[in-house]
């Protein structure tokens, strides 16, 4: 008889499973703008993300990594493949079902200046997803204040407008908005690339602290290998719409198998000391 302690529990299914994802955009030509073909921005991309895991998606500009992130939330419409989140088929979800799924899947955009409505106060920006899902009154105001304070701002910041803040502070507002509905997965679309280096470190530390506290899973999109190395446990490398290499952080960074990965690593700036100062 096998004792219960000796039985290996079944492995948990992944939080997110993306299989053979494809995204095409139409191409138009001529004075009448007739369709002349299509451009496949994402071609047969597959990966999984487990609970509390960070998968880094890295590649140069135009590789399709941002399109992958937006397709997961159906901010762009995939043309093929499947996206399964917590057992639910995202691509077949109807409007009401998709709204319910988006409680648990959120995004932090690359440019905090353009992703925040300049006509809305910070309170209204952070409160918007909460209002959509039925929160109101003093409970709503208290929740917005708590989110802002957790992201390194003051509750009084809720009465101000985005243009009154620095880039790093605006990105903190974007993170607070993404956290509002207590998601399980956040797509981080180059969340530090528009910020100064010192502010980048603060935002990365905030994201890692939030992950530790809340068990968040991240799809972390970036072109910066230094950031990816610091944040991610696994790395997927994209080139021209395809994943050309995927593996653990140590495997990809120290023993890259694909020449494109080696080229990306070779392009990372390395500090050097002049010979006369050694």
VOBA-1610 file (N, C-alpha, C; in pm, whole numbers, padded with zeros to 5 digits, always signed):
BEGIN
Unk+00084-00120+00000Unk+00000+00000+00000Unk+00088+00125+00000Unk+00056+00219-00087Unk+00134+00342-00100Unk+00082+00445-00002Unk+00172+00502+00079Unk+00129+00605+00173Unk+00097+00734+00100Unk+00002+00813+00151Unk-00036+00938+00084Unk+00081+01033+00064Unk+00177+01034+00158Unk+00289+01128+00147Unk+00382+01093+00033Unk+00378+00966-00014Unk+00468+00926-00121Unk+00409+00946-00259Unk+00283+00988-00265Unk+00216+01008-00394Unk+00249+01148-00445Unk+00301+01156-00565Unk+00334+01285-00625Unk+00207+01354-00671Unk+00179+01475-00623Unk+00057+01544-00667Unk+00065+01578-00814Unk-00049+01581-00883Unk-00047+01614-01025Unk+00002+01757-01047Unk+00076+01777-01157Unk+00126+01910-01189Unk+00011+02005-01222Unk+00024+02130-01176Unk-00079+02228-01205Unk-00077+02265-01353Unk-00193+02280-01414Unk-00195+02325-01552Unk-00145+02469-01561Unk-00088+02510-01674Unk-00039+02647-01686Unk-00152+02749-01674Unk-00121+02866-01623Unk-00220+02973-01613Unk-00262+03019-01752Unk-00164+03033-01841Unk-00189+03078-01979Unk-00121+02983-02074Unk-00193+02942-02176Unk-00138+02854-02279Unk-00167+02914-02416Unk-00063+02953-02486Unk-00076+03010-02621Unk-00022+02906-02719Unk-00103+02869-02819Unk-00064+02765-02914Unk-00082+02813-03057Unk+00025+02806-03134Unk+00022+02833-03279Unk-00046+02965-03312Unk-00017+03068-03232Unk-00081+03198-03250Unk-00036+03264-03379Unk-00133+03319-03452Unk-00106+03393-03575Unk-00185+03523-03573Unk-00121+03631-03618Unk-00187+03760-03632Unk-00146+03819-03766Unk-00246+03850-03848Unk-00220+03912-03978Unk-00288+04047-03985Unk-00223+04140-04055Unk-00280+04272-04078Unk-00296+04293-04229Unk-00409+04348-04273Unk-00429+04368-04416Unk-00338+04478-04471Unk-00298+04463-04596Unk-00221+04564-04667Unk-00306+04621-04779Unk-00305+04753-04794Unk-00385+04821-04895Unk-00295+04899-04989Unk-00339+04914-05113Unk-00259+04985-05212Unk-00351+05059-05309Unk-00294+05158-05378Unk-00368+05232-05480Unk-00452+05344-05423Unk-00500+05432-05509Unk-00578+05548-05464Unk-00710+05510-05398Unk-00764+05393-05431Unk-00890+05348-05372Unk-00868+05261-05248Unk-00742+05245-05210Unk-00708+05169-05090Unk-00768+05029-05091Unk-00748+04962-05204Unk-00797+04825-05215Unk-00698+04729-05149Unk-00753+04622-05095Unk-00667+04527-05026Unk-00574+04458-05126Unk-00444+04464-05095Unk-00345+04407-05187Unk-00276+04285-05127Unk-00311+04248-05006Unk-00247+04134-04943Unk-00255+04146-04793Unk-00165+04077-04725Unk-00162+04082-04579Unk-00020+04065-04529Unk+00001+04112-04408Unk+00132+04099-04343Unk+00114+04017-04217Unk+00189+03909-04205Unk+00179+03822-04087Unk+00279+03871-03983Unk+00226+03939-03881Unk+00311+03996-03777Unk+00352+03892-03673Unk+00265+03792-03652Unk+00293+03683-03557Unk+00265+03553-03628Unk+00361+03461-03625Unk+00351+03340-03706Unk+00384+03217-03622Unk+00279+03144-03582Unk+00295+03014-03517Unk+00371+03024-03385Unk+00327+03113-03298Unk+00391+03134-03168Unk+00322+03051-03061Unk+00400+02979-02983Unk+00345+02896-02875Unk+00430+02911-02750Unk+00364+02923-02634Unk+00434+02925-02506Unk+00332+02909-02395Unk+00382+02883-02274Unk+00297+02872-02155Unk+00355+02959-02044Unk+00267+03005-01956Unk+00309+03080-01837Unk+00237+03019-01717Unk+00314+02982-01616Unk+00255+02925-01496Unk+00221+03032-01393Unk+00153+02992-01288Unk+00116+03084-01181Unk+00241+03144-01117Unk+00242+03277-01102Unk+00353+03343-01036Unk+00481+03347-01116Unk+00478+03309-01242Unk+00599+03303-01325Unk+00613+03429-01409Unk+00738+03462-01444Unk+00764+03570-01537Unk+00833+03513-01660Unk+00766+03524-01775Unk+00826+03485-01903Unk+00867+03612-01976Unk+00994+03621-02011Unk+01041+03736-02087Unk+01028+03710-02237Unk+00970+03805-02307Unk+00958+03797-02453Unk+01046+03908-02510Unk+01156+03869-02573Unk+01257+03966-02612Unk+01282+03959-02763Unk+01313+04074-02820Unk+01343+04082-02963Unk+01357+04228-03003Unk+01408+04251-03122Unk+01425+04388-03168Unk+01291+04448-03207Unk+01288+04578-03230Unk+01164+04646-03272Unk+01114+04585-03401Unk+00983+04560-03407Unk+00922+04501-03525Unk+00921+04350-03527Unk+00967+04287-03419Unk+00972+04140-03416Unk+00836+04078-03390Unk+00738+04157-03344Unk+00603+04105-03320Unk+00570+04081-03175Unk+00662+04115-03084Unk+00639+04082-02942Unk+00524+04161-02880Unk+00511+04289-02914Unk+00399+04368-02862Unk+00267+04317-02917Unk+00265+04276-03043Unk+00142+04221-03103Unk+00100+04095-03031Unk+00195+04012-02989Unk+00162+03892-02912Unk+00094+03932-02781Unk+00150+04028-02710Unk+00091+04071-02584Unk-00050+04124-02600Unk-00071+04203-02703Unk-00205+04260-02725Unk-00303+04155-02773Unk-00255+04056-02848Unk-00344+03950-02894Unk-00395+03865-02779Unk-00314+03846-02675Unk-00356+03766-02560Unk-00480+03827-02495Unk-00487+03961-02491Unk-00602+04029-02433Unk-00707+04065-02539Unk-00682+04022-02662Unk-00768+04053-02777Unk-00784+04204-02799Unk-00677+04277-02774Unk-00672+04417-02814Unk-00643+04427-02963Unk-00580+04322-03017Unk-00579+04298-03161Unk-00635+04158-03179Unk-00699+04135-03293Unk-00770+04008-03313Unk-00679+03906-03381Unk-00649+03794-03314Unk-00570+03689-03379Unk-00644+03629-03498Unk-00568+03580-03595Unk-00627+03516-03713Unk-00612+03365-03709Unk-00542+03313-03610Unk-00526+03169-03599Unk-00466+03131-03466Unk-00474+03001-03434Unk-00418+02950-03310Unk-00518+02952-03196Unk-00469+02934-03074Unk-00557+02932-02958Unk-00488+02999-02840Unk-00570+03061-02753Unk-00524+03122-02629Unk-00617+03073-02519Unk-00563+03001-02423Unk-00642+02945-02314Unk-00591+03003-02184Unk-00680+03068-02110Unk-00646+03128-01980Unk-00731+03064-01873Unk-00666+02999-01778Unk-00736+02928-01670Unk-00845+02837-01725Unk-00814+02768-01834Unk-00908+02673-01893Unk-01012+02733-01984Unk-01018+02867-01995Unk-01118+02935-02078Unk-01056+02972-02213Unk-01129+02948-02319Unk-01084+02981-02454Unk-01106+03130-02479Unk-00998+03207-02480Unk-01008+03352-02494Unk-01061+03391-02632Unk-01023+03319-02735Unk-01060+03358-02871Unk-01208+03333-02901Unk-01269+03240-02828Unk-01411+03211-02850Unk-01502+03284-02752Unk-01443+03355-02658Unk-01522+03425-02557Unk-01604+03537-02619Unk-01731+03544-02583Unk-01816+03653-02630Unk-01793+03777-02544Unk-01860+03884-02576Unk-01831+04013-02512Unk-01838+04006-02360Unk-01946+03951-02306Unk-01960+03942-02162Unk-01858+03849-02099Unk-01830+03738-02167Unk-01731+03643-02117Unk-01591+03704-02120Unk-01562+03781-02226Unk-01431+03844-02238Unk-01412+03950-02129Unk-01518+04022-02098Unk-01509+04121-01990Unk-01475+04053-01858Unk-01538+03938-01832Unk-01509+03865-01709Unk-01365+03814-01707Unk-01315+03768-01821Unk-01177+03720-01829Unk-01078+03833-01805Unk-01112+03951-01853Unk-01018+04063-01841Unk-01005+04114-01698Unk-01091+04071-01608Unk-01068+04099-01467Unk-00935+04039-01423Unk-00899+03929-01484Unk-00782+03852-01441Unk-00663+03868-01534Unk-00679+03941-01643Unk-00570+03967-01737Unk-00564+04117-01764Unk-00453+04180-01734Unk-00439+04324-01753Unk-00308+04354-01825Unk-00290+04482-01862Unk-00170+04522-01936Unk-00118+04654-01882Unk+00015+04666-01880Unk+00083+04792-01852Unk+00150+04833-01983Unk+00114+04949-02034Unk+00160+04991-02166Unk+00299+05053-02160Unk+00360+05060-02278Unk+00497+05109-02289Unk+00510+05257-02255Unk+00424+05339-02311Unk+00436+05484-02296Unk+00332+05535-02197Unk+00372+05570-02076Unk+00273+05614-01977Unk+00206+05745-02014Unk+00271+05826-02098Unk+00211+05955-02136Unk+00091+05934-02228Unk+00104+05845-02326Unk-00005+05826-02423Unk-00110+05726-02376Unk-00080+05647-02273Unk-00176+05546-02228Unk-00272+05599-02122Unk-00250+05722-02074Unk-00340+05783-01976Unk-00414+05898-02042Unk-00545+05902-02026Unk-00626+06007-02086Unk-00594+06141-02020Unk-00542+06240-02095Unk-00502+06367-02032Unk-00620+06448-01979Unk-00742+06415-02019Unk-00861+06489-01974Unk-00920+06432-01845Unk-00867+06319-01800Unk-00922+06254-01682Unk-00829+06272-01563Unk-00887+06291-01444Unk-00809+06292-01322Unk-00757+06151-01294Unk-00651+06144-01214Unk-00592+06015-01180Unk-00695+05924-01113Unk-00779+05983-01027Unk-00885+05903-00963Unk-00972+05834-01067Unk-01014+05908-01169Unk-01104+05852-01270Unk-01035+05746-01354Unk-00905+05765-01380Unk-00830+05668-01460Unk-00820+05534-01386Unk-00783+05540-01258Unk-00766+05417-01181Unk-00902+05354-01148Unk-01004+05440-01128Unk-01136+05391-01089Unk-01214+05331-01204Unk-01177+05364-01328Unk-01259+05322-01443Unk-01286+05173-01447Unk-01185+05085-01436Unk-01216+04942-01439Unk-01301+04897-01319Unk-01284+04962-01205Unk-01364+04928-01087Unk-01510+04966-01108Unk-01533+05082-01170Unk-01671+05126-01198Unk-01738+05031-01296Unk-01664+04990-01399Unk-01719+04897-01498Unk-01767+04769-01431Unk-01698+04729-01325Unk-01735+04604-01256Unk-01815+04628-01129Unk-01875+04748-01116Unk-01978+04767-01016Unk-01941+04835-00886Unk-01819+04883-00869Unk-01782+04948-00743Unk-01818+05096-00749Unk-01859+05153-00637Unk-01899+05294-00635Unk-01884+05350-00494Unk-01905+05483-00482Unk-01912+05549-00351Unk-01781+05555-00277Unk-01790+05556-00145Unk-01672+05569-00061Unk-01580+05448-00073Unk-01639+05332-00100Unk-01557+05211-00120Unk-01465+05229-00240Unk-01518+05290-00346Unk-01440+05314-00467Unk-01325+05411-00438Unk-01355+05521-00372Unk-01252+05622-00344Unk-01143+05564-00253Unk-01183+05485-00155Unk-01085+05424-00066Unk-00996+05327-00141Unk-01056+05249-00231Unk-00979+05151-00309Unk-00878+05220-00399Unk-00917+05330-00463Unk-00825+05404-00550Unk-00707+05457-00468Unk-00735+05514-00351Unk-00629+05564-00265Unk-00532+05455-00224Unk-00583+05336-00190Unk-00498+05223-00151Unk-00408+05180-00266Unk-00463+05176-00387Unk-00384+05135-00503Unk-00272+05234-00532Unk-00304+05362-00526Unk-00202+05464-00551Unk-00091+05459-00447Unk-00128+05443-00322Unk-00027+05437-00216Unk+00060+05313-00230Unk+00000+05200-00268Unk+00080+05078-00286Unk+00179+05093-00400Unk+00147+05175-00496Unk+00236+05195-00612Unk+00329+05314-00595Unk+00339+05366-00472Unk+00438+05468-00443Unk+00392+05610-00460Unk+00262+05634-00473Unk+00207+05768-00482Unk+00124+05796-00356Unk+00075+05918-00344Unk-00011+05951-00230Unk-00157+05947-00274Unk-00246+05928-00178Unk-00389+05928-00210Unk-00433+06063-00265Unk-00364+06171-00225Unk-00398+06305-00275Unk-00370+06320-00424Unk-00284+06234-00480Unk-00253+06239-00623Unk-00376+06211-00708Unk-00479+06151-00649Unk-00600+06115-00723Unk-00669+06237-00783Unk-00650+06355-00725Unk-00719+06475-00772Unk-00642+06549-00881Unk-00527+06501-00919Unk-00445+06569-01019Unk-00461+06503-01156Unk-00397+06563-01258Unk-00406+06516-01396Unk-00270+06459-01440Unk-00270+06372-01541Unk-00145+06307-01581Unk-00030+06402-01612Unk-00058+06518-01673Unk+00051+06608-01712Unk+00123+06668-01592Unk+00067+06654-01474Unk+00130+06707-01352Unk+00232+06610-01291Unk+00253+06496-01357Unk+00343+06394-01302Unk+00459+06369-01397Unk+00566+06314-01343Unk+00680+06271-01424Unk+00646+06139-01494Unk+00735+06096-01584Unk+00711+05971-01655Unk+00703+05851-01563Unk+00794+05847-01463Unk+00790+05736-01368Unk+00664+05734-01285Unk+00618+05851-01244Unk+00494+05859-01167Unk+00374+05818-01252Unk+00374+05858-01378Unk+00264+05817-01466Unk+00262+05666-01485Unk+00381+05606-01492Unk+00384+05461-01506Unk+00332+05393-01380Unk+00355+05453-01264Unk+00299+05400-01140Unk+00147+05405-01143Unk+00092+05511-01203Unk-00054+05519-01220Unk-00102+05406-01309Unk-00028+05380-01418Unk-00065+05270-01508Unk-00063+05136-01438Unk+00034+05116-01352Unk+00042+04990-01276Unk-00074+04981-01177Unk-00106+05092-01112Unk-00220+05093-01019Unk-00349+05058-01091Unk-00367+05112-01210Unk-00486+05080-01288Unk-00490+04931-01323Unk-00375+04875-01361Unk-00370+04733-01396Unk-00400+04644-01276Unk-00364+04690-01155Unk-00387+04611-01034Unk-00529+04621-00981Unk-00608+04716-01031Unk-00736+04750-00970Unk-00827+04629-00951Unk-00832+04542-01049Unk-00925+04429-01043Unk-00859+04301-00991Unk-00739+04316-00932Unk-00666+04203-00874Unk-00647+04091-00977Unk-00576+04122-01085Unk-00555+04022-01190Unk-00458+03913-01147Unk-00453+03808-01226Unk-00356+03701-01202Unk-00242+03706-01303Unk-00267+03771-01417Unk-00165+03784-01522Unk-00160+03929-01568Unk-00040+03985-01578Unk-00022+04119-01633Unk+00076+04111-01749Unk+00036+04165-01862Unk+00126+04181-01976Unk+00198+04314-01959Unk+00328+04308-01942Unk+00410+04429-01924Unk+00477+04459-02058Unk+00422+04555-02131Unk+00471+04584-02266Unk+00578+04693-02259Unk+00703+04651-02244Unk+00816+04743-02232Unk+00787+04855-02131Unk+00754+04820-02008Unk+00707+04921-01912Unk+00814+05019-01866Unk+00941+04992-01898Unk+01049+05080-01851Unk+01124+05148-01964Unk+01093+05119-02090Unk+01176+05167-02200Unk+01167+05318-02220Unk+01057+05381-02176Unk+01041+05526-02194Unk+01090+05605-02073Unk+01157+05537-01979Unk+01194+05601-01853Unk+01346+05613-01839Unk+01390+05707-01754Unk+01532+05718-01723Unk+01579+05592-01650Unk+01710+05567-01658Unk+01765+05443-01603Unk+01736+05430-01454Unk+01751+05537-01377Unk+01728+05529-01233Unk+01582+05500-01201Unk+01491+05555-01283Unk+01348+05531-01263Unk+01311+05390-01308Unk+01380+05339-01411Unk+01356+05201-01455Unk+01373+05104-01339Unk+01480+05122-01261Unk+01507+05032-01149Unk+01395+05037-01046Unk+01342+05155-01021Unk+01233+05169-00924Unk+01107+05095-00972Unk+01075+05109-01100Unk+00955+05044-01155Unk+00972+04892-01156Unk+01091+04845-01191Unk+01117+04701-01191Unk+01105+04645-01049Unk+01162+04715-00952Unk+01151+04669-00812Unk+01006+04667-00765Unk+00927+04766-00807Unk+00786+04768-00771Unk+00714+04647-00829Unk+00738+04618-00956Unk+00673+04504-01021Unk+00712+04372-00953Unk+00837+04358-00915Unk+00882+04235-00851Unk+00823+04222-00709Unk+00814+04334-00639Unk+00751+04331-00506Unk+00604+04291-00516Unk+00534+04347-00613Unk+00392+04314-00632Unk+00374+04167-00668Unk+00465+04115-00748Unk+00458+03973-00784Unk+00476+03886-00661Unk+00569+03923-00575Unk+00595+03846-00453Unk+00474+03850-00360Unk+00411+03966-00348Unk+00297+03982-00258Unk+00172+03912-00309Unk+00147+03919-00439Unk+00017+03880-00494Unk+00022+03756-00582Unk+00139+03699-00602Unk+00150+03580-00685Unk+00119+03606-00831Unk+00150+03725-00878Unk+00119+03761-01016Unk+00208+03685-01114Unk+00153+03660-01231Unk+00231+03610-01343Unk+00249+03725-01442Unk+00368+03733-01501Unk+00398+03840-01596Unk+00440+03781-01730Unk+00391+03841-01838Unk+00455+03831-01969Unk+00529+03962-01985Unk+00661+03958-01973Unk+00742+04080-01970Unk+00806+04099-02107Unk+00758+04197-02180Unk+00804+04224-02317Unk+00911+04332-02312Unk+01025+04307-02376Unk+01132+04405-02374Unk+01232+04376-02486Unk+01307+04480-02524Unk+01420+04461-02615Unk+01552+04468-02539Unk+01544+04494-02408Unk+01661+04517-02324Unk+01700+04388-02250Unk+01809+04327-02293Unk+01853+04202-02231Unk+01890+04220-02084Unk+01940+04336-02046Unk+01975+04359-01906Unk+01851+04354-01817Unk+01741+04414-01863Unk+01616+04411-01788Unk+01561+04270-01782Unk+01561+04204-01896Unk+01510+04066-01904Unk+01586+03975-01808Unk+01718+03990-01803Unk+01801+03908-01716Unk+01764+03927-01570Unk+01729+04048-01533Unk+01701+04080-01392Unk+01562+04033-01349Unk+01468+04027-01442Unk+01327+04008-01406Unk+01277+03867-01430Unk+01324+03801-01535Unk+01256+03682-01588Unk+01322+03551-01549Unk+01239+03449-01527Unk+01288+03315-01500Unk+01307+03235-01627Unk+01223+03259-01727Unk+01237+03198-01859Unk+01234+03308-01964Unk+01296+03279-02079Unk+01307+03379-02186Unk+01269+03315-02318Unk+01186+03387-02395Unk+01154+03348-02533Unk+01205+03459-02625Unk+01279+03421-02727Unk+01340+03517-02819Unk+01260+03517-02950Unk+01215+03637-02991Unk+01135+03650-03112Unk+01213+03718-03224Unk+01194+03668-03345Unk+01251+03728-03465Unk+01150+03713-03578Unk+01114+03826-03638Unk+01024+03828-03754Unk+00897+03746-03730Unk+00836+03766-03613Unk+00708+03705-03584Unk+00712+03565-03530Unk+00831+03507-03515Unk+00843+03370-03466Unk+00931+03364-03341Unk+00905+03267-03256Unk+00995+03240-03145Unk+01105+03147-03196Unk+01230+03196-03190Unk+01342+03118-03243Unk+01416+03043-03134Unk+01395+03082-03008Unk+01461+03012-02897Unk+01384+03040-02769Unk+01375+02939-02684Unk+01308+02956-02555Unk+01372+02861-02454Unk+01393+02913-02334Unk+01452+02830-02231Unk+01464+02907-02101Unk+01531+02846-02004Unk+01553+02913-01877Unk+01644+03034-01897Unk+01640+03127-01803Unk+01723+03247-01813Unk+01871+03210-01828Unk+01920+03120-01743Unk+02062+03085-01749Unk+02098+03018-01880Unk+02009+02933-01928Unk+02036+02862-02052Unk+02045+02958-02170Unk+01949+03049-02181Unk+01945+03140-02296Unk+02059+03241-02289Unk+02092+03289-02170Unk+02191+03396-02158Unk+02335+03343-02161Unk+02357+03222-02113Unk+02495+03171-02107Unk+02525+03069-02217Unk+02422+03002-02268Unk+02443+02904-02375Unk+02340+02922-02486Unk+02335+03039-02548Unk+02235+03064-02654Unk+02255+02968-02771Unk+02145+02911-02818Unk+02153+02813-02926Unk+02135+02874-03064Unk+02068+02989-03071Unk+02037+03050-03201Unk+02129+03169-03226Unk+02168+03187-03350Unk+02260+03296-03384Unk+02196+03433-03358Unk+02065+03443-03371Unk+01998+03570-03344Unk+02007+03606-03196Unk+01990+03507-03109Unk+02006+03530-02965Unk+02147+03577-02935Unk+02246+03513-02997Unk+02385+03554-02976Unk+02408+03697-03024Unk+02342+03735-03134Unk+02355+03873-03184Unk+02294+03973-03087Unk+02178+03939-03027Unk+02115+04027-02929Unk+02205+04044-02806Unk+02263+03935-02760Unk+02352+03942-02644Unk+02479+04020-02677Unk+02527+04007-02798Unk+02646+04079-02840Unk+02625+04228-02850Unk+02498+04270-02866Unk+02467+04412-02879Unk+02448+04481-02745Unk+02450+04405-02634Unk+02434+04464-02502Unk+02559+04543-02465Unk+02547+04671-02429Unk+02666+04750-02392Unk+02735+04691-02270Unk+02865+04683-02275Unk+02946+04632-02163Unk+03037+04743-02112Unk+03034+04771-01983Unk+03124+04874-01931Unk+03270+04831-01943Unk+03355+04924-01978Unk+03498+04895-01989Unk+03578+05004-01921Unk+03695+04968-01873Unk+03782+05061-01805Unk+03901+05091-01896Unk+03928+05218-01924Unk+04046+05252-02007Unk+04172+05191-01950Unk+04263+05153-02042Unk+04384+05082-02001Unk+04465+05160-01900Unk+04469+05293-01911Unk+04548+05374-01820Unk+04494+05381-01679Unk+04367+05339-01659Unk+04305+05346-01527Unk+04299+05210-01459Unk+04347+05106-01527Unk+04339+04972-01467Unk+04445+04953-01359
//
